[in-house]
Structures are given as C-alpha cells and as structure tokens.
Amino acid sequence: VLSKSPLVDPVVIHLVRDGRGVTRRFIKKYKKFFPFFFFWFLSNLKVELFKKRFKNKVIYLRYEDLADHPDEVMKRLCQEVGVMYEPTMLEFDQSEQHQINGNRMRFVPGHAIVRDDQWKTDMSPMLRLAFDICFGWLNSFYAKKPSFS
C-alpha cells in the first residue's frame, strides 16, 4: 500500500472522459447495456472515495483537454509530476510498451490521440436521458472542472 509508505509520495492521475462517451463505447464494443451503464460512475466513485481517504496528490485531467491539446496537456502534466517533458512522449506507438492494463490500441502503430465525440450522434436519446437522470450530476461536475484542478 504505497499511499501509506513514508518512502513514496505517489501522484494519482484521474483521467475523466464524458460518461456518455464511455457508456456508448462500451455498449458498442460489448453489445450490452448493463452493467456498462454503471462502469463510468463506479470507476470515478472509487477515485473520489480514494481522494477522501488518502491525502496524496491527485491530478484531475479531462480526456477532452488531452485529446484537443495533447502537447500542451502533457507538458503541464510532466511539470506537475516533476518529469522532464519530451515531445517523443506523444509518440507512444513508436516504441514497445509493457503495461499490464490499458487500451489495447496502444500496441497498434499510427494512432494519435484523437477526440471521440461519436456519442453525440450515435447514442440513442433514451440512453442519453437514462444516463443523465442517473449520473448527469457527476458528469456535469467533471465537465465544468478544469484540468489540473
């Protein structure tokens, strides 16, 4: 449990995407409505509970900001965590990766960070309404919160 160790000062990076986009992507990928409807909410709830319990530095980062301005956001992120920024950091598909988890697209060459807003046209009005009724309050909170706050 690194967060309790006096030898380590961990930094948590909380990357948040609009929950409607996350929900739409999971439903498209897995062809199921439930339980992915709650995936975004539960994932973010865990981070919010972590922030209350532990007093480690948490950097909030919006997916939309990263996708729209990757160079600028990565420079700022590196500054926040005390790492020297190098433009090659955004060329993640040019070198071999050995992460345990994450998006499997990181292994496919030629993929830049690109914003995906297809939920705005592809998500049914009923699903959007259901999401907004259940989780719109949290989605709105994250949408208004600036990155690095």
C-alpha positions in Angstrom: 0.0 0.0 0.0 2.2 2.7 -1.4 -0.1 5.6 -0.3 0.8 4.9 3.3 4.5 4.5 2.9 6.7 7.4 4.1 9.3 6.4 1.4 6.9 7.1 -1.5 4.9 10.2 -2.5 2.6 8.8 -5.1 0.6 11.0 -7.5 -2.7 9.9 -8.8 -3.8 11.0 -12.3 -7.5 10.9 -12.5 -8.3 11.0 -16.3 -12.0 11.5 -16.8 -14.0 11.3 -20.1 -17.6 12.4 -20.6 -19.6 9.5 -19.2 -21.9 9.3 -22.2 -18.9 8.7 -24.5 -17.6 5.9 -22.2 -21.1 4.3 -22.0 -21.6 4.4 -25.7 -18.1 2.9 -26.4 -18.7 0.0 -24.0 -22.1 -0.7 -25.4 -20.8 -0.6 -29.0 -17.9 -2.9 -28.1 -19.8 -5.4 -25.9 -23.3 -5.1 -27.4 -24.7 -4.9 -23.8 -26.4 -2.1 -21.9 -25.9 -3.5 -18.4 -23.5 -3.3 -16.5 -21.6 -0.9 -18.6 -24.1 1.8 -17.9 -22.6 2.0 -14.4 -19.0 1.4 -15.3 -18.1 5.1 -15.7 -19.9 6.0 -12.4 -18.3 3.3 -10.3 -14.8 3.9 -11.7 -15.0 7.6 -10.8 -16.7 7.0 -7.5 -13.7 4.8 -6.5 -11.3 7.7 -7.2 -13.4 10.2 -5.3 -13.5 7.9 -2.3 -9.7 7.4 -2.6 -9.2 11.1 -2.6 -11.2 11.4 0.7 -9.4 8.6 2.4 -5.8 9.3 1.3 -4.2 12.7 1.1 -1.9 12.0 -1.8 -1.7 14.4 -4.7 -4.5 13.8 -7.2 -4.2 15.5 -10.6 -7.6 15.8 -12.4 -7.3 15.6 -16.2 -10.1 15.8 -18.7 -9.9 13.4 -21.7 -11.3 16.2 -23.9 -8.5 18.5 -23.0 -5.9 15.8 -23.6 -7.4 14.9 -27.0 -7.7 18.6 -28.1 -4.3 19.8 -26.9 -2.1 16.7 -26.2 1.2 18.6 -26.4 0.1 21.4 -24.0 -1.5 19.0 -21.5 1.4 16.6 -21.5 3.9 19.5 -20.8 1.7 20.6 -17.9 1.3 17.0 -16.6 5.1 16.5 -16.7 5.6 19.7 -14.8 3.1 18.7 -12.2 4.8 15.3 -11.5 8.3 16.6 -11.8 9.3 14.9 -15.0 11.1 16.5 -18.0 8.7 16.7 -21.0 9.9 15.3 -24.3 7.8 15.5 -27.5 8.5 11.8 -28.1 6.2 11.0 -25.2 3.3 11.6 -27.6 4.8 9.1 -30.0 3.8 6.2 -27.7 3.0 3.9 -30.7 6.6 4.2 -31.9 8.1 2.1 -29.1 7.3 -1.2 -27.4 5.0 -0.9 -24.4 4.9 -3.2 -21.4 1.9 -2.0 -19.4 -0.2 -4.5 -17.6 -3.5 -2.8 -18.3 -5.0 -0.2 -20.6 -6.4 0.3 -24.1 -5.1 -2.4 -26.4 -4.9 0.2 -29.2 -1.6 1.4 -27.6 0.0 -1.6 -29.4 -1.2 -0.5 -32.9 1.2 1.8 -34.7 0.0 5.1 -36.2 -2.6 6.0 -33.6 -2.5 9.6 -32.4 -4.6 10.9 -29.5 -7.9 11.8 -31.2 -11.1 13.0 -29.6 -14.1 10.7 -30.0 -17.4 12.5 -29.7 -19.5 9.9 -31.7 -21.8 9.5 -28.7 -23.3 12.9 -29.6 -24.8 11.4 -32.8 -24.8 7.6 -32.2 -26.2 7.4 -28.7 -29.9 7.0 -28.6 -31.9 9.8 -26.9 -33.4 7.3 -24.4 -29.9 6.1 -23.4 -28.7 9.6 -23.0 -31.7 10.5 -20.9 -31.2 7.5 -18.7 -27.6 8.3 -18.2 -28.3 12.0 -17.5 -31.0 11.0 -14.9 -28.7 8.6 -13.1 -25.3 10.3 -13.5 -25.7 13.7 -15.1 -24.9 15.4 -11.9 -21.4 13.9 -11.7 -20.9 14.2 -15.5 -21.7 17.9 -15.2 -19.4 18.3 -12.2 -16.5 16.8 -14.2 -17.3 18.8 -17.4 -17.1 22.1 -15.5 -14.0 21.2 -13.6 -10.8 22.4 -15.4 -7.9 20.0 -15.8 -5.2 20.2 -13.2 -7.6 21.4 -10.5 
